[in-house]
Amino acid sequence: MREMVLFFLIVVAGTAGELSVSRAMKSVGEVHDFRPKSILRFVLQSFRLRWMWVGTALMSLAFFSLLAILSFRQVSFVVPISALSYVAGAFGAKLFLRERISRNRWIGIAIVCLGVTIVWWTRG
């Protein structure tokens, strides 16, 4: 049960965090000027956004969940299972960010799911 909760947090909190940060960065806009003063202004502007803080908190939760599960599971098992975040990310991008996802990407996502299933069956 503990393992399932931690994997859930890694995948869902991590993906939700990435989607939140992406939403924040899209509202800030692209970086065109790479001088230090401009970068600092860009970073400060992004930290004024609620989505950035939500995303940072969720990604932190996912990171600490990853640390917790690595304390009792092998990395060769944990990393492939955490690849489910690619699947969650695609669905989240489509629903939350309104991104269009090509057929080839969906095929790739299906292949990731197949790989995760194989790893899960061999968890021993």
ABEGO torsion letter per residue (X at the ends): XAAAAAAAAAAAAAAAAAAAAAAAAAAAEBBABABAAAAAAAAAAAAABAAAAAAAAAAAAAAAAAAAAAAABBAAAAAAAAAAAAAAAAAAAAAAAGBBBBAAAAAAAAAAAAAAAAAAAAAX
